[in-house]
Amino acid sequence: MGATRRLSDVEASFAYTHALMHGTTQVTTHVAVRGLLPSDRVDRAVRRWARDLPVLSLRIEERRDGLWFRQGPGPGPSQIRHAVITTPDSADAVLRRELNDELQTGGPLWRLLVAGEPDTGLTHLFFTRNHAISDGHSTGAVVRALLDRLDGEEAAPPGGSGTYGDVGRTAPNADELPYRPPAWDGPAEPLSAGERPGSVPFHSRAPWSERAADFVPITLPPGRGPALKAWCRAREVTVNQFLAAALAESFAQATGRTDVPLCTAVSLRRRYAGPDPLPDVGCFINVVDVPLRVGDGGPAALALHYGAALRRADALWRPPRRDHATIRRAVQETAAATDARGVCITNVGVVDPALGPHAHRVAGFRTVVNRTGANYAMVLHVATYGGVLGLDLAYGTPSTDPATVRAVAKGLHDRAVRPGAPAAPPGGPDGGPLAATT
């Protein structure tokens, strides 16, 4: 099995984080499909899916000059698993277990758990993979490819035809991918919400064997997504800008902070300036720091400020040119740290178009990332499916206090339901004090 290509800076960062921080950044997508699928049909479809998409046969190996992708064998027995969900178990509980079941370094970069739920008539697909081969865009493409094959194995398009490209096809030298910097049409001086806020100290530090990843789903009332979108449009902010401001406000309220170190995941696909399009599969993202000072202006004003600050920060970004040894050392420092970089928001947008003709069969869709190492204190995952705004707040324990996460989740929920209303006083589910992370 020969080497395919060297990992890019982004890919190497994710790969080293996963390897040196015990599964941190491992990502699981949960897709609920209507109907109970026979296991033999699923096995045939998944094996063809794995054969047709070259990214699914990759392994990562460390060489003297850094990390390289290489082609590996087809899927093994441990990569395709089956289960049945019965009461008192739940899909959320299975998702938590999948997040915490670490993919072994040097081995396969993904696995799929197919779990039927007879009580609901749903088949749940839990697709777990190393973040080095996956971003929000590629998640939709790879899941669509799987649904194609589950729907009709013979009708599925072959891989490598442009729909699901080889991860190395358009990026033979991933260390030098050309990116086009966006124009900045704002003020000449940097937009600042105050001096750079400090990091977020751990609530409690524990050995890796005692750490875990968890998440809190935030369920909004039916129809709240379109109503929130209309509210944002009337105030000339986007829903993502509002949610980022609401995350900052909720975190500040729960922890007693004024300045919030907010990070935002940004896709680099539209900024790629190479002669050929990027493949649908792969990892092409950046994280931009946009510190916010929470004041009295309300969520709309903070959202407008955040939007302008994010555009400027993104325009100032340039592709990193770090050797893999430097990336490894940086990840080792993060693994040994006793604080987190900040809080983060990541939004994959509207999922329905990516699923194409299968959208009507999908009853639920969410992606959550393992945060065992608490490189972020918490991460808000945002996606819209079937007109429903999906929000999940991921975090690591005991690095981040679950009581603080619940308070932030409640703050986000309340702000999304009543975006113009005054914030409720902080407090846990019983109205008691919260153990803050600062």
N, C-alpha and C positions, 0 to 999 in steps of 0.2 A: 504494500500500500504506500504510494508516494505522497510527498508533501504537495498540497494544493496551492497555498499561498500563506504569507505571513499575515498575522492579525493586525488590523489597524489599531490606532491609539484607543479608540472607543471600545473596540472588541476586546483588546488586551486588558483594559481597565475592568471590564465586566468579568472576564475570565479569571484574572488574578483575584478579584474580590470574591468570586464564588469559591475558588480554591483555598484562599488563605483566611476567609471569614466564614467557613463552615456553611456554605449554601446561601449566604447573603446575596441578594439580587436574583436568585432563582425565581422564575416566573411561572405561574399557573393560570391558564385560561379555562374557565368553566362554561361549557355550552350545554344547555338543556334542550334536547330534541324531543318533539312529540312522537310518541310511539315507542314500543319496546322492541329493540333491534335484536335479532338472533345473533348469538355469539360467533357462529361459524361465518355468517355473512360479514360481520364486523372484522373478523380476522383477515379474511380475503381482501377486503377493501383497504384495511390499514397496511397490509403488506405491499399492495400495489402503490399506495400513497407514498410509503417509505422508499420504494424503488424508483418512483417517478420524480421525486423531489431530491436532487443531489444533496441539498443542505442537511437532510435527515440522516445521511450516512457519514457525516463528518465526525471526526474526533479532534481534540486539541492536544498537541504535544509540545513540551518545552525543549528547545534546542539551545545551543550555545548562543545564538543570536536572538533568542526570544521565543515567542509562541507562534506555532504554525498550525494551520488546519491541514489535516490529511484525510483521505478517504478511508473509511472503515468498512466493516462487514454490514450486512443487512440487519434488520431488527432481531434482537434476541428475545427469548421467552420473558425476560424481566421487563421488557419495554412495552408489551401489550398485555394488560391485565384486565380481569373482569371481576365485578362485585355486584351485590344486590343491596340496595338501601332499604331498610325496614325500620319502623319505629322501635326505639327512640333515636336512632341515628338520623342524620340529615345531610343534605348536600353541602351545607355550610361546614358541618363537622368534617366531612370528607375533604373539602377544600383545605381546611386547616391542616389536616394530616398530610395532604400532598405537598403543601408549602414547606412542611418541616421534614419531609422525607428527602434527604439530600441526594442529588445526583453525584455519583462518585467522580472525582477528578481523574481525567484520563480515559474515562469510559464513555458510553453513549451520552449524547447531549440532550436527549429527550426521552420521555416515556408517555404512555397514554393509558389512563384508567377508564374503562367503560363500565358504568354502574347503572343497572336498571332499577327503577323505583315503581314496583307494581301498584302501590297505592295511588300514584298520580298518573301512571301511564307514560312516564317520561324516561328517556335514556339520557344519562348525564355523561358527558365527555370531559375528562379532566386532562388537559394537555399541558405537561410540565416540561420546561426546557431551560437550558443555560441561556442567560440574557445575551451572551455574545453572538448568538445567531438569530436574535429576535428583537424587533421593535414593534411599535403599535401598528404600523402599516403592514409589516410582514405577517403579523398575527392574523389579520383578516385574510390575507392571501393564502396562508397555509391552512387555516381552518376551512376556507372555501374549497380548497383542493380536497380536503378530507371529506367534506359533505358531498362533493361531486361524486366521489367514489362510493360513498355509502348509499347514495341515491341510485346510481346505476354504474356499475363497475366498467362496463364496456363503453359507456358514453363519455368517460372522463378523458380530458385532454392530456396528452403526454407531457411530461416535464421537459424543460429545456427549450420549449417552443416560443418563449417570450412571455408567457403568462406566469409561469413559476420558474424563474431563471436560476441557473447555477450560481451559487454564492460567489464564485470566483470569476464568473463570466466577464463582467465589465470592470472588475477591479483587480487586475493581476498584481499591481503594486499598491496595496491598500494603505501603505504609509504615506502616500502622496496623492490622495484623492483631491482633485481641485474643487474648491468651494468658492462661490461668488459672494462677497460681502454685500449685505443689503444697504441701500442708501438710507441716510438719516436726515430727515427734514425737520427735526425739532430744533430747540435752542442750542447754541454753541456750547454752553456750559452744561456739565452733567446734571441730570435730574437726580436729586438726592433727597431721601426721606430722613436724613440724619446720618450720623457717622455709622460705619459698619457695625451692626449689632453683634454681640458676642455669641458664641456657639451655645448649644443647649446641653448642660451637664446631664450625665446619666442620673436617673432616679436611684438606680442601684446597679452595681457592677457584679456580675456573676461569672463563674467559669463557663466556657462554651457549652459544656454538657448540660448546663442548667438554663440555657437561653432558648427562646422559642420565638417564632413568628406568629402574629395574630392579626386580626382585622375586625373592624366594626362596620357592618353595613348600615347605610343611612337611607331609610325608606321614606320617600316623599308621598304625599297623598296623590291619588289619581288625578291626572290633568295638571299637576303642578309644573311640569317641565315647560309646556307651551305658555303657561301664564307667566313664569319667570322670564322666559325669552321675550315676551311682549313688554314686560316691565323694563328689562335691560335695553331693548330697542328704543323705548321712549326716552331713555336717559343717555343714549348713544354710547353704551358700553356693551361688550360681548358677555355672554353667559360665563365664559371662562374667566374673563376679567373680574366679574362679580364674585365667582367662586373663590378665586385667589384672594380677593379682598376679604371675603367672608372667612376664609381659612385663617388669614392673618389676624383678623379681629377676634375670632373665636379662640385662637391659641393665646393671644395676648390676654384676653379676659380670663381664661382658665389658669394661666400661670402668673398673672400679675406683671407681665412685661409691657413695655411700651413699644420697643423696637423689636421687630421680628425678622430673623434671617430666613427669608423666603427664597426657595429655589424653584425653577420652572423647567420641565423637560420640553425640549424644542426639537422638532424633526429637521434634519439637514437635507432632506430629499429635494426640496424645491431650490436649495442653494447649490446643489451639485452642478458644476460647470463643465463636466466631461463631454466628450463627443457622443457617447452612447448613454441611453437611460440606465439608471441604477436598476439592479434586479429587484423584483418584488420582495424577495426574501433577503434577510440580512439585518444588520443593526447600524442605523445611521441616525444617531440622536446626539444631542448635547444638553447639558444642564446649565442654565443661566441663573446667576445670583441676582435677585432684585430685593434688597432689604427694604422693608416698609416700616414707617412709624405710624402707629395707629393713633388717630386724633379724634376730634369731634365733628369731622366733616360728613360722616356717614358713609355707608358702603358704596354709593354711586361715586362720590368724590374720590374715595380711596381706589376704586376700580379704574377710574380715569387716570389717576396718577400712576397706578401699577402698569396700565397699558403703555403709557408713554415711556416709563422707565424700562420696561421689558424691551421695547423696540430699540431703545438706545443701547442697552446692554447687549442685545443680540447683534446689533450692527458693529459693536466694538470687538466681537468675538473673531478670532482667527484660528484656523486649524492647528491643533497641537502638533508638535514635532518632537515627541519624547521617545527615547529608546525604551525598550521593554524593561531593562534593568531599573530605570528610573521609575517607571510605572509600578513595578513590583515593590520597590522601596516605599513609594507613597501609599500603596495599599497596606503594607505591613505597619506603617505608622497609624493608619486609620484603624486597623485591627487592634492595635494596642491602646487606642485613645480611650478616654473616660468621658468624652462628650461627643455630641453629634453636630454635623455641619449646620443643620437647621431643619425646617419643615419644607415639604416639597409638594407641588401639584403637577399631575400629568394627565392629559386629556387626549383620548384617542378619537374623539369626535363621534360622528354618527356611524354606527357599525352596519346598519342595514344594507347599504350599497355593496359593501365588500362581500356579503353573503349571497348576493344575487338572487337566483330563483329559489334558494333554500330558506330565505328569510321567514316565510310564512310557517315553516316547520320548526323554527327555533323559538322556544318559549322563554329563554333567558340567556344572557351573555354577560360575563364579567371577567376581568383580568386583575390579579393581585400579585404583588411581588413580595418575596421573602425579605424581611428587614431584621433578621436575627442580630446582625452586628450593629444595628441602629446607626448606620452611616447617615441616616436622617432620623430625626426624632419620630416623625410620622409622615406618611405620604398619602395625599388624597388622590385616589384613582377615579377618573371621571369617564363615563361613556354614555352614549345615548343609543337605545335600541327600542324599536317599536314605539317611538315617541316618548319613552320613559327615560328620565334622567337617572342614571345609575351612579351612586356614590359609595365608595368603600374607603375607609381610613385604615391603612396598614401601619403596623408598628412592631417593635421587638420588645419582648419582656425578658428580664425585669428592667431593661435599660430605660424604658419609658413606662411611667406609671399608668396602668389601665384606667384608673379613675380620671386622670387627666385626659386620656383619649376619649372616654365617654363624655366628658364635659365639652371637649372640642366638637365631638359628633353632635351633641345636643345643640350647641351654638350654631353649627352649620345648618342643621335641620331647621331651627327656628328662623334663621336669617333667610333661608331659601323659601320657607313657607310664607313669611311676612317680611320681605326685604326692606321695607321702609320703616318698620316698627322699631322702637327702642329695644336694645338688647336686654334680655332678662338677667337678673343678678347671677353671678357664678354660684355653682353648688353641684353636688353630686345628685344621683337619682333620688336620694332621700332628703335633699336640701342641705346636707352637711358639708363641711369644708373639704376641699380637694387637696391632695398631696401634689404640689406643683413640681415640675421638673427643674425649676431654677431656685 
